[in-house]
Amino acid sequence: MIEWEKEYPLLSQINSPEDLKRLSVRDVYRLAEELRDVIIRVVAANGGHLAPNLGVVELTLALHRVFDSPRDRIIWDVGHQCYVHKIITGRREQFPTIRQAGGLSGFPKRRESVHDAFDTGHSSTSISAAVGMALARDLREEKFDVVAVIGDGALTGGMAFEALNHAGHQRTKIIVVLNDNEMSISENVGAVSAYLSRLRTDPMYYRSKDELEALLNRVPTIGKTVLKTLKRIKDSFKYLVVPGMLFEELGFTYFGPIDGHNLEELEEVLKNARKAEEPVLVHVVTRKGKGYPPAEKNPDKFHGVGPFDIATGKTPAGAVPSYTDVFGETLVKLAEKDEDIVAITAAMPSGTGLNRFAARFPERFFDVGIAEEHAVTMAAGMAVEGLKPVVAIYSTFLQRAYDQILHDVCLQELPVVFALDRAGLVGEDGATHQGVFDFSYLRHIPNMIVMAPKDERELQDMLYTALSAQRPVAFRYPRGRGVGVELTDEPSLLPLGRGELLREGRDGVIVAVGNTVHPALEATQALDREGVAMAVINARFVKPLDRELILSWGTKTGLIVTVEENVLAGGFGSAVLELLEEEGIHLPVLRLGLPDRFIHHGPADMLRRQYCLTAEGIAEKVRERLVLEGKKRFSGYTG
């Protein structure tokens, strides 16, 4: 329980952005210290995005002191850096509930507050949204400012440049604040990052464009040829020494680089940007994790973190390795034996477990930045040339590359392997991050194989099988620890499209896939005690299905129950229904999965209970269906 007035005397007085404007600059700095303290305290208890939020404290305060939210729209790209914004826009008392069931979302939510101008969660969308809002404002002849706050990591996404290009062409007034902390989640890569680094470090970039052009104008006119030469020299010097020339050429007036922790400088520049009538880009340099030494030292570790000890910065260690760890270690072992294996990720080497591969095979590891579309088509190009690319991306982020998967990989039947981390329910990050759509958006694409392991040992087998398949393969696995099975140094080759019968039964068959297999097995133990014998199949493959195994046990027992941690619409259960229809077989089917709605934040185990994906929930749904089918009436069960 936080005693706000006692522990945070300044923060306890801030109930809206207007309250900030009455503070002296000295008090705002003191407020920044209080904000950092409460953010560290709450994230240590709840988990969350720590380093990004600690880095934008002064920037957020300056934005709300200069602009008038909610009349002025402030859009946070990705949105994982919005904690300060939430606290000072009337949600201070609720802040300890952030990312908890029924509490505040960890990302901006329009339904949550009028100060959240746009729902975000994935990167590189803010400038497009800002352009849309600004154009709507202009069409309606209204007066307000639109500000997009985007990190340098998000600026590696192609959509951000599409929006910058259009905004500059349109000449619509928007303000883009580039929060440059040299990080996305892991260290930034690419030409844009290198360009911004030059702006930050080279003193030559601080010369003004006007001074340079005035100097060149003093050169006497000595003939057309010399004038053309001077024009080329002028352009060359301009590109070399004028800050932000990339953005100037896109049609933006550039301010910066600005110290993102200097309130006076920030407010002065933001006020000048507000006066402009054309697109403006304000380049702000911040330090990710500022104010908490462990986060400053390891900003990637503290980008998104579980509960931790504030004094040491350490998180509790688990005895069982995570699926991510098993994937990363297995890929390294396989790559030691096959030099054609290459690994690709989109700004998340640590999050996907590829940091081990990067350290062992740096020349065969490619981090493309936040550019999932490019990652997939680049992998297709590598596959054409005989390499074996493994693209490791979170399930929710691979959605962004749907067209590239379909058009550039599957249409050509290229052997690209997609490793989908954080598949299924991810919990506290909420609707934007739940990886519950991949079965549906992958299984209908021709030439694609889709798999899901029941445990970490089967994950090893699936990675080995995928690399041997010589066609597009996607396998998905959940966030967090495995079930604790023994791992192997020699993965096995799985027969394509073949499931696994785990137990026999007479009253029905549960066909489960991925991390729902073990709960399905546990559910049968409870049903056994009630005289109900259910068979269990580990499907392994969502596409192609093991038609023979599913149909034989379905017709033998008279009931099929499918279980998946995916939306039911178009998912694994739908594939089984389609199979029955194709074969002209009429059998009752109970599909357990996620409903046709976005799943909001809360602990993953709680969400599984809510949607009957635990052993208890599966058993209960089977009981209900058997009663409905008139097969049995159970002792102690009232229906």
N, C-alpha and C positions, 0 to 999 in steps of 0.2 A: 504493500500500500504506500503510495507516494503522498507525503504531506507537502503539497505544492507551496503554500505560503511560507512554510518554515524552511524547506529545503531549496526552493527556487523562487526567491522573493521577486525577482524581475519577471521571470516567465509567468508567474501566477497572475500578473497584471495584464498579460497579453491575451485578449479574447478575440481580436480581429486584427487584420493588417493596419487598420487605422490607428490602433494603439501604438504601433511601432513608430509612427511619424511624430509622436510627441516626445520620443526619447532623444537624448543627446547622443552624439556619436560615441562618446565614452561609454554610455550605458548600453549601447547596442553591442559594443565589444564584450561587455560583461554578460549580456544576454546570450551572445554566441557561446561563451564558456558554459553557461547553464544548459543550453541546448545540446551541446556535445555530451555533457555529463548524462543527461537524461536519455539520450539516444543510446549511448554505450550501455547504460543500466538496463534499459528495456530490451535491447537486442541480445544482451548476454542472457537474459531470462527466456526470451521467446525465439531467438534466432531471427535472422533477417538480413537485409543488405546494410552492412555497417560502413565499410570504407567509402562507397559512393556518397552516402549521406553526410559523413563527417567532412567530406571535401567541399560541399556546396553550402555550408552554413552561412558564411558572409554573403555569398552571391544571392542566396534566397532572401536574406534580410534586405539586401540592397534592392532587389527586384520589387519587393512588396513595399518598400519605402518610396520608390520612384513611381511605380505604376499603381493603378487603382483596381485591384481585383475585388469583385468579379466582373466589373464593367470592362476593364481591360482583361483580355484572355492570355493566361500564361499556360503554355503547353509543355509538359515535361516529356522529352523523348525517353522511351523505355519506361520511365516513371519510377525506377528503383531508387531514385535520389529525392523522393518527394516527402520524406519524413518531416523535415523542418517546415516545409510548406503546410503539411497537415496540422502540425502542432500550433502554428500561429494563425490558422484560419478557423479557429473555433473548435478544434478537436483535441485540445490538450488533455482533457480529463479522460478521453477514450484512448489516448495513445498507448497506454500499457496493454490494451487488447489487440494491438496490431498483429495481423496474420493469424489471430485466434478465431475459432468458430464463433460467429456472431459478432466479431469485433471489426475493427478497421481493416480494410484491405491494405496490402503492402504496396499497392499501385494506385494511381489516380482513378477515381470512379465518379462519374457524373451523378449517379444516384446517391452518392455519399455526401456530396457538398457542391454548392453552386460555384465554389472556388476551383473545383476540378473541371477544367474546360473541355477535356477530351480524355477518354479512356485509353490508356496505353499499357504496354507490357512487353511488346516486341520492339525491336530497334528501328530507327531511321524513318519513322512515320510523321514526326512532329512538323516538319517544314511543309509537307503536303497538306496536313490538316490546317496549318496556319494560313497557307495560301487560300484554301477554300473558305475559311472564315473571313479573311480580309476581302476576298472578292464579293462574298455575300454582304459584308458591311458596305462596300462601295456601291453595289447595286441598289441597296436600300438607303443610300445617302446618310448613313449613320456615322458616328464619331467615337471610335475607341481604338486602342492599340492592340495588336496581336503579337505576342512574343513566343518564339519557339526556343526552348533550351535544349541543346543537343550536344552530346559528348563527341570528342574526337574519334572514339571507337565507333560510334553510330554513324559518323560521317564516312566510314568506309563502305557503307551500304549504298548500292546504286540508286535506290529510291530517293535518298537524300539529295543526290546530285540532279536527278530528274526534277525534283521540286525547286532546287536552287536555280536551275536553268530556266524553268518556266517563270518563276518569280521575277528573275532579272529581266526576262523578255517582257513580262506583263507590266513591269514598273509599279506594281502594287506595293503599297507601304506595309512591310512587315519588318520585324526586328528578330534576327536570328542571333542568339547568344551561344557561341561555341565554347563549351566548357572543356578546356583542353587540360587533361590530367595525364596524358601519355598512356592511358590505359583504357581498354574496354572492360573485359574481365581479366584476361591476361594481357601481357604487354602488347601494345599495338604494333601492327606490321604494315608495310606497304609504302607506296610513294606519298600518299597523303600524310601519313605519319611523319615521314622524313621531311616533307615540306613544312609542316607545322613546327618541327624541331628546329629547322633553320630560322624560322621567324622568331622562335623563342631565344635563340642563342647568338645569332649573328648581329653585332651592333650596326653593321651597314644597313640593315633593314629599317633602322629608325630614321633614316633620311626621309624627308617628305617628297612627295611627287612634285609639288609646286616648286621646291628649291631646285630639283634636278632639271625640270623643264625650263626654269628661268635661266639656269646656267647655259643650257644648250641654245636658248634663244639669243644669247649674246654672241654666238658664233656668226661672223659675217657671211652673207650670201655670196658664194663664189662659183655659181654654175649649177645646172640641173643635176649633173652626175654626182657632184659632191653633196648636194642637198639630199639626194636619194641615199647616199652612203650615210650621211648624218642621221637620216630618219631611221635607218636600220640600226645604227649605233645607239640612238635614243631608245628604241624599243628594247634592244638588248640590255642596256643599262637599267631600263625601267623594270624589266622582268627580274633583273639581278638584285636590285636594291630597294624597290618600292614594296613596303609590307602589304601582304594580302592581295598581291596582284591577281592570283587565281580567282579570288572572289570579286575583285574589281572587274575583271573581264567577264564574269558571269552577270554583271549588272548591279552589284552590291557596293555600297559605300562601306569601306572597311575601317574599323577602329581597333587598335590593339598592336601588340599583345598587352593586356591589362593584368595586374596582379589581382588574382581572384580572392585574396584575403585582405585587401586594402579597401575598407569601406568607403573612405572619402573618394578615392580614385574611381571605384566602381560606380558610385552614385553620380559623380560628375559625368562620366562617359555615358551612362544610361540616360541621363537627362538630355545630353546632346543628341543621342540616338533618337530619343522621343520627339525631338523637334524636327527631325528630318522628314521629308515628304517622299522619300524613295526607299527602296529596300536597303536595310543596313545590317551588317554583320559585326558583332562585337566579340572579339577574340579574348577570352578570359582564361588565364592560366591558374589552375588550382592544384592542390596536393591531395590525392586520394588517401583517405584515412587520417587526415590531419587532426592532431590533438590526442591520438591514442597510439603510442609507439608501436605496439605489435601490428596494428593495421597499417601504419606508415611503412613499416619494414616489409610486411607481406600483404600488400593490397589485394593481390589475387585471392589469397586464402580468405581474407575478410571481406571480399566482395559480397558473397552470400554465405552466411555461416549459420551453423546450428548454435544452440546454447553453449556458452563458454564461461570460463573463469576469468573475471575481469583482471585480477592481479597478475595472472600468468599469460592470459590469452589462449590457454589450451582448451581444447574440446575433449570430451570423454572419448577414450579409445574403445573400439569394438573388437571383440575376439574374432568375429566372422568377417571376412573381406566383403567389400561391396561388389555388386555386379560390375560397376565401372572399373574397379581394380582388377577383377578377373579378366575382363575384356582386354584391358591395356597390357597386362602381363602375358596373356595368351598370344596376343598379336605380336609382341616382341619375339616370343619363342618361335612362332611360325615364320616370322620375317628373317630370323637367323638362318633358317633353312631354305628360304626362297627370296632371292634378291629382287624379284619382280614385284614384291609386295610394297606398296607405298601407302601412306596414311595422309588423310586430308581432314581438316576441321575448319570451322568458321569462328575464329577468335576464342575457342574454348579448349585449348590443349589439356589444361588441368581438369576441367569439368568433365571431359569425355575420357579421361584416363590416357590420353595420347602423349602426355608429358614424358612418360617413360620411353616411348617410341622415339620422340624427338631427341632425347638425350642419347639414345643408343644409335639411331640412324638419322642424324640431322639432315643429310643430303636427300633422304627419302621421305621427309616430313614436310608438309605444306600447310601453313596456317594462312588462309586467304583473307582474314578479317571478317567483319560481319557481312558476308556476301554469299549466302547459301546458294543462290542461283548460279553464281560463277563457280562455286565449289563443285557442283554436280556436273555442269557441262565440261569443266576442266577435267574432271575424272573420266568423263566419256572420251575426251581426246586422248587421255593416257591409255585407256582401254583399247582404243583403236590401234595404238602403237605397241600393244602387247604387254603392258603393265597390268598389275592386279590392284586397282585402287580400292581402298577401304575408306568410305566417307562416314565419319562419326559426328553425328549432329543430334541434338535433342529432338525428340518426336515432335514437339510443338513448333520447333523452328524449321524442321524439314518441310512443313506445310508451305513455306515461302518458295520452295523450289519445285512445286508440283509440276509445272509445265516442263521444266528441264528434265525431271524424272521421266515423264511421259514421252516427250518429243525427242530428247537428245540421248536418252539411255535405252528405254524400253523399245521404242520404235526400231532402233538399230540392233536390239538384242545384245547389248554390250555387257561384258562381265564386270559390272560395278557392284560392289558390296556396300549396302547401307546399314550401318550400326546405329540403331535408334535408342539412345539413352533416355532415361526419365520417361519411359512409356507407361501409360496407365495413370493412376492417380498420384500426383506429386505432392498434394497437401496444401501447405500454407501459402504457396505462391499464387494459388487461385486459378480463376477461369482462363487467364491468358496463357498459363503454363501447363495445365493438365494435358497430358499426352494421350488423350482418349479418342483420337480420330484416325490414327494411322492405319488400323485394319481397313477402315472404310475408304480412305483416300488412296490406298495402295492396291487392294486386292482386285479392283475392277480394271487395272491396267494390264493389257496383254503382255505376255512374256515375263511378268514379274512373279518371283517366288516370295512368299511371306511366311516367316516362321516366328515362333516365340518359345523360349526355353522354360521348362518348369523349375529349373534350379541352375546354380552357377556351373555345375559340371556339364549340363546339357548346353549351356551357353558356349563353353569351349568347343563342344562338338559341332554346334551350329556355325561358329565362326570358321572352323576348318572345312565344314561342308560347303559353306557359301563360297569360300575361296577356290573350291574345287569344281563348282557347278558350271562354270563357263557361260553364265547368263546373269541377268539382273537378279539380285537377291537382297531382300531386306529382312533383318531380324531385330526384334524389339525386346527390351528388357527393362525392369523397373528401377526406380531410384532406391538407394539404400542397400542394406546388407542382404546377403544371400541366406539360404536356409541352413547352411552349415554342412553341406555334403563334402565328401573328400574330392579334391581336385586331381587332375591327371597331367602328366607331362606329355602324353601321347593321345591327343583327341581322336575320337572315332568318326568315321564317315557315316552320316545318317542316310538311309535310302530316301530319295526325294519323294515327298508326298505320302510317307508312311507314318501312321500314328503308332501308339504304344498302348496295349491293353494292360492296365495296372491291376485290375481285379474283376472277377466275374460277378454276376448277379442275375436275379430273375425278374425283379419288379420294375426295372427301367435301367437306362444307361446314362450316366453323366459324362458328357464330352466336354472336357475343360481344356483351356489353352493358356500357356504362359504361367504367370504367378497365381492363377486361380486353381491350378491342378492340386496342390497340396491342401488348400482349404476344402476342395471337393472330396479328397480322400478322407480328411478328418470328419467331414459331414456324414460319410457312410458309416463311420464307427458309431455315431449316435443313433443312426437309423437302424443299424444292426441290432441294437439293444431293444428296439421296438418291433423286431421281426420283419424289417424291410431290408431286402438285399439288393443293393444297387451296384451295377457294374460301373467301372470308371475307365475312361479312355483319355490318355494324354494325347491330344490332337497333334501337337508339335507344329503342324502346318495349317495355316489359314488358307493358303493357296499353294499347290493343289491340295485338296482335301483327300484324306484316305477314304475313298468312297466305299470300298468293300468293307472295311472295318466298321465304319459308322452304320452302314445299312444293315449289315448282318446282325449287329447287336441291337439296333433299333427294332428290326422286325422280330427278333428273338424275344425281346422283353416288352415290347409294346409301348414304350415311352422313351423319348429322347429329351434330356435336359442339357442345354448348352450354357457354358459359363465363360465369361470374358470380361476383362477390365477395359472395355472399349464401349463407345456408344452402340446401342442396339441397332440404330439406323444404318443399314449397310455393312454391319460388322460380321463377326464369325457366325453367330446364330442365323443371320440372314443367309449366309452361304450354305448352311445346312438345310434350311428351308428350300432354297433353290435346288439343292441336290435332290431332295425328296420329290419336288415338282417335276424335275427332269426325268426321274425314274418312274413317275406315276404312282408313287407310294403314299398312302394316306396314313400318317401316324401323328399322334398328339406330340407337340413339341413345346417345351417350356424354355424360354430364353431368359437367362439372367445376365444382366449387364447394366449399362448406364442409360438413363432416360434421354429423351430428345430435348435437353436443356444444357446450358453451360453450368459446370460444376464449380461452385465457389469455394473459397478458402476454408481450411480447417485441417486438423491432423488427418493424414491419409487413412489411418486405422479407423478413425471415427467415420470417415466418409464410406469406407467399405462396410461398416456396420449399417450405416444409413441405407445403403443400396443393396443390402443382402448379399455381399460378396465375401463374407466370412464363413467359416464352417457352420456356425449356428444359423446364419441367414440362409445358406444354401439348403441345409437340412429342413428348415421351416418351410421354405418355398416348395420343396419336394413333397413334404407332408400335405401341404395345402392342395397341390396338384393331384396327388394320389387320391385324396378324399373326393376331389372334384370328379375324377375319373371313375369313382365308385369302386375302387379296388380294395380299399381297406378303411377301417375305422380304428383309430389308435387309442389305446388306453391312455387316459389323461389328456387327450387332445380334443379340444372343443371346437376347432375349426374357425 
